[in-house]
Amino acid sequence: MKTLLSLILLSLGSSGAFAAPAKQILFLSFDYGDANNFNILIDHMPAEYQYKVIAIGKAYDLFNNRSLNNRSLNGSSFNNSSFNRNLAHSSQCLSKKQNSQLTANRSQLLPQSSLHCLFDAMKQADFIPDVIVSSMSSAALAQIINAYKNDTYHISKSRDSNEKNTKQTRIIAYYDNLDPYPALSPLVNANSHHRQVRYPEHYTTPFLHQLDDHALNALFIPNERIKASFIHHFNSKKLSQNINKAIHIVGSPALMLWQASPHFIDSSAPLKDKNKQTANNSNANVNVNANKITKSPFITTCPTEQQMFKLLDIDPSKKTVIFAGGTSQSYQKAFIQFVKAMAQLPQYEALVTYHPKTQGHLEQAAILNNSTLHNVKLVDPHKISTYCLTRLSPVFIVHQSSMGTAALSVPKNVIFITKNYTNDAIEHGLADRAYQVENIKKTIINAFNKKPNSHNFYTYFGMPEHAVDAFYLALKNETENTRRSL
């Protein structure tokens, strides 16, 4: 049976005889969003770090593809690394069925046998992280953090059991969403004789419910505008210090995916001097802290616009809109509204990418059910990414996805097809909202008659433009705190 637990390590430390010990980072990944951000961070990792990824749930396949296709930054084949030989048995830690259960239910926990297998593998590799950076999208990730904090599997000491080698691992939660942290008003069951209070589900709820109190040393969030929402609504009992001190603004590395270049990340561009790069030095072997940057496997070279028009068999003379699909309960009704509007806009073409979590059956059914519809095409996002498709249009449409806010960084004219949902971009007029068919039609037409918003996206949201730099600067502070505490 194919097994689905991914433990990945590339040795990125300096090899000099007197080099300081590499700082070890463990990334915990579950969703596509956090996996995108972690992949960018890994590809731009300074040389003084080593890392490992525990990728479960939806993130597994993405990181597994990386392990098969990538080479280490030192040029050696990933699959030949001694680390992989040490962890040959770790592929048995989680079955395909068990991982499917994690994917289907964010509250699902890892079997204890899988946890034991994981930690045994890390002990065999002498990997004792200075810092854990975790997404907030699964209870299973909190389960791993709790095991570290409680030293359940005695991994804090190296194998010589010397007390001086005990590490105090610092735990960081990374919220990669661009929307504010929500206020979760309690819901009361009025039909019960006993007052039963529960809270509506947010994707972070299972993670925080499972996480031990005071487990987090720091909280990394993407921008300043959502900071107040964390101060007011985040469960501060999960933090080991005052929430104002715990929060770091680190940006969103995955915004690099939106850049309108055939090669989204230049494999030779230094982090701090990208804007100074010229054609004469584009192939130079520049470095960042002695570390050459490589392309992420998530970032592919896009076809040209002409190639995409031909591949998708669409008329370049028509105005094209891009629609990125969703998965929420209210998504289906919103998409049907969009389809009805497009049926009345024959002079426009719509390219729809379904969410990678799905197979596009919902979208296909809605398109087929409208027998008069000939101007909406479903595109497999695994063949041509949504990021590539956005090069064909100034208009980007979503239901309630944070991709809508992210698209403002390009910039694009963004439309949210939704009835009650709102966010910062909508409330401040940076993006449009429409739901009724006539309103959707008018909003699409108007979007082609205006230039994308000229606001400075990064200034408006209080977001570091060079997110990788900001992330590693904050991470450096956390690892230095770890060293000082030993």
HELIX and SHEET records of a PDB file:
HELIX    1   1 TYR A   32  ASP A   43  1                                  12    
HELIX    2   2 ALA A   59  ASN A   69  1                                  11    
HELIX    3   3 PHE A   78  ASN A   80  5                                   3    
HELIX    4   4 SER A   82  ASN A   86  1                                   5    
HELIX    5   5 ALA A   88  GLN A   92  5                                   5    
HELIX    6   6 LYS A   96  ALA A  104  1                                   9    
HELIX    7   7 GLN A  112  GLN A  124  1                                  13    
HELIX    8   8 ALA A  139  LYS A  149  1                                  11    
HELIX    9   9 GLU A  163  ASN A  165  5                                   3    
HELIX   10  10 THR A  205  GLN A  210  1                                   6    
HELIX   11  11 GLU A  224  ILE A  226  5                                   3    
HELIX   12  12 LYS A  227  HIS A  233  1                                   7    
HELIX   13  13 SER A  236  LYS A  238  5                                   3    
HELIX   14  14 ILE A  243  ALA A  246  1                                   4    
HELIX   15  15 PRO A  253  TRP A  258  5                                   6    
HELIX   16  16 LYS A  274  LYS A  276  5                                   3    
HELIX   17  17 ALA A  279  ASN A  281  5                                   3    
HELIX   18  18 GLU A  305  LEU A  312  1                                   8    
HELIX   19  19 TYR A  331  ALA A  343  1                                  13    
HELIX   20  20 HIS A  361  ASN A  369  1                                   9    
HELIX   21  21 THR A  386  LEU A  389  1                                   4    
HELIX   22  22 THR A  390  LEU A  392  5                                   3    
HELIX   23  23 MET A  403  ALA A  407  1                                   5    
HELIX   24  24 ASP A  424  GLU A  427  1                                   4    
HELIX   25  25 VAL A  437  ALA A  447  1                                  11    
HELIX   26  26 PHE A  457  PHE A  461  1                                   5    
HELIX   27  27 ALA A  467  SER A  485  1                                  19    
SHEET    1   A 7 SER A   6  LEU A  10  0                                        
SHEET    2   A 7 TYR A  49  ALA A  55 -1                                        
SHEET    3   A 7 LYS A  23  SER A  29  1                                        
SHEET    4   A 7 VAL A 131  SER A 134  1                                        
SHEET    5   A 7 ARG A 170  TYR A 174  1                                        
SHEET    6   A 7 ALA A 218  ILE A 221  1                                        
SHEET    7   A 7 ILE A 247  ILE A 249  1                                        
SHEET    1   B 2 LEU A 187  VAL A 188  0                                        
SHEET    2   B 2 VAL A 197  ARG A 198 -1                                        
SHEET    1   C 6 VAL A 376  VAL A 379  0                                        
SHEET    2   C 6 TYR A 348  THR A 353  1                                        
SHEET    3   C 6 LYS A 319  ALA A 324  1                                        
SHEET    4   C 6 VAL A 395  VAL A 398  1                                        
SHEET    5   C 6 ASN A 413  ILE A 417  1                                        
SHEET    6   C 6 ASP A 432  ALA A 434  1                                        
END                                                                             
